[in-house]
Amino acid sequence: MTPSQHATLLLVAGDLGRRATLPVALRTGYLVTPASSVEEAFHAAAVGAFDVVVLDAGLLGATFARFVRLLRAQRSSVRLVVLASPRDLRARHYATTLGCDVVLNRTAPARIVLDQVDAPVKRGLRRPRFDRSVGRAIDLMARDATTLSDLSNLATGTGVALPQLAARFRMMTGLSVREYVARVRIAVAQEFVRDTGLGLAALAELLGFADADELSALVPTVR
């Protein structure tokens, strides 16, 4: 699939781990725009029309209904996957009355979110459900996105041997588990560079890079 054939997806999530890990899994089918604040979310929705939006209702708070209306105004066919706490009755009410496609628990596993993003498929095609062990590994990455250097521990957390996990990652994402982790670390580094005042040496140590030179080479924006 060429970039022009990719669907567009807006990921509204306050959690850094989710913003870093989910776009890597979606890379083969979607051009993903992440938004980490209400302001970023509204700006993205105002300037672009998206095929799919995954949005954290807790992040949007009282602006949730207004945001959904803006998305619908830009593209009425947008697929809306809402993540909401069971106690967030206001968001769940609006998600129902405004015709959102699906409402998941705010802490839903990655594989469930990814399956819902990909739920509409062309007639006659059946896309395999996202592998449970790969989804579990992605969730573990999201929980601690700054310490991903030990792949053996990651495999242990899934209950699957590393070679088997690597094979499943390749099948599900087109990347080896090592390649996936590398992309997540770069995504995290890019956000830290943008949002913190930490120097390169401190960031490299925090994120497990060899040194500031390696970090600078992998994340051009820090040069």
N, C-alpha and C positions, 0 to 999 in steps of 0.2 A: 504494500500500500504506500503510495506516495504521500508527501505532506499535504498536498492539495485535496487528497481523498480522506484525510483524517476528519473525524467528527470533532467538534469543539466542546470542551468540558470546563466548567468553572467549579473549583473546589474551595468552598468557604469553610475554613477550619482554624480554630484558634490553636490547636495542638500542633506543635512543630513536627512531632514524629509522624503524624498522619500526612501533613503537607509534604514531607520528605519521602515517605515510603509509597503511598498510593500512586502518585504520578508515574513512578518507575514501572509499576505493574500495568499501567494503562498506556504506556508509551507507543505500543504498536498500533493502537486504534484511535487514539485521541490526542489532540493538541490541548494540553492542560494549562489553565490559568489558575494559580493559587491566590487566595486572598486570606489574610490573617487578621483583618480587622473589619469593622462595619464600614469604615471609610473606603477601604480597598475594595470591598464587595460591591458597594454601590457604584463606585467608579467603573469597575469592570462591567457591571450590568448596564450602565448607561452608555458605554462606548462600543459594546459588542453584543451580538446575539448568539446564544449558546444552544447546542443540541441537548446537552445534559448538564444539570447542576446538582452537585452534592453539597448540601448546606447544613451547617450546625446551627440549629435554632437557638441554642443557648448563647452562641456568640452574637446573633442578631438581636436577641432580646425583644424589646417593644417594637423594633423596626421590622420584625419578621413579615407581617402581612404586607406592608408597603413594599418590601423587597420582592416578594413573590409577585405582586401586581406589576412591578417594573419589569421583571423577567418575562411575564406573560405578554406585556405590551411590546417587548422587543421581538419575541418569537412565541406565538401561542402554542406551538407544538413542543416546546421545551419539556424534557423529561426531568421531573423534580424528585430527587431522593433526599428526604429530610431526616436528619439525625436529631432526636429529641429525647430528653429525659422523661421517664414515665410520669414524673410529677409536674412536668411542664404542660399543664392542661391547656393553657392559652395557645401555645404553639401547635399542639395536637389538634385543637379545635379549628384553628385557622388552616392547618394543613388539609383537613377534611373538607372544610367549606370552600376552600380555594382550589380544590381539585388537584392537590399534589399527588404524584403517582404512587409513592410508597413512603411510609414512616417507619424508621428503624430506631431501636434504642440508641442513645447517644454513644454508648460503648460497644456497639455491635462489632463483631469480629470483621477483620478486613475482607475475608472471603465472602461474607454476606454482602458487604457493601459493593464489592467488585461484581458479584453475581447480579445485583440489582441494577448497577450501571449498565451491564451488558444484557439485561433481560430482553429488550426488544430485538429480535433477530429476524433476518429475512425469511420469508416463507420457504419451508422445505429444509432449512438449516437448523441443526441442533448444536449449539456451542456447549462444550463440556463444562460442568460446574467447576468452580475454582477449587483446586486441591486443598484439602483441609490442612495438611502439614505445611504446605507453602504459605497458606494464609496465617497459620500459627506463627511461622517464622517472621512474616511481615509484621504481625502484631508485636512480637518480641523486639524487633528493630524499632518500631514506633515508640515503645515504652522507654527505650534507652538508646536513642539515636546517636549519642556521642561516644559509645563504647561498643564498636561492632567489629573489632579486629579478630576476635576468637570465634572462628566458624564452628569449631568443635562444640563449644558451649551452645551456640545457636542450634546446632543439630540436636544436642542433648535435650534442649528445651522443647523440641518438637516430638521427641520420642522416635525419631527416624535417623538411621545412620547417614553420615554426611554424604557418601556417594549416591545413596538413594534420594536424599533431599536435593542434591545438585541436579540429578536427572529430572526430578519433578519440576524444579525451578526452570530448567531449560524448556521443558514441554509447555509450561504454563505462561512463561514470560519471554521466552526467546533469549534469556540471559542465564549464565551460570550463577550460582549463589554468590560467588566471589565478585562477579561483575555487578550483580544487583547491589550488594553491600557497598561497593565502590561508588556507585551512582548516588546511593542514599547519603553517603558521607560527604560527597561533593555538594549535594543539595543542602545539607545541613550547614556546611561551611559557607555557602553563598548567603544563607540567611543570617548567620552569625556576623559575617563581614558587613552586611547591610545594616544590621540592627544593633550591634554592640560596638563599643569603643576599644575592644581588646586588640592588642598588637598581634602581628603574625606569629611570633614565637609562642605566645600564650595560646592562641587559637590552635596552632599545630599540635601542641602538647595536649590540649583538651580533647581534640578530635582524633587523636591517634595517628597523625601524619608524622613522617620521619623528622621533618624540620620545616621552617618557614619557606624554604625554597621549593620543597615538594608541594606545599599548599598553594603557593603562588603559581606554580606551573599548572596545577589542576583547576584552579579557580582564577581565570584571567582577570576578573574584576578587582582582585586584590593587588594587582601590579601597580 
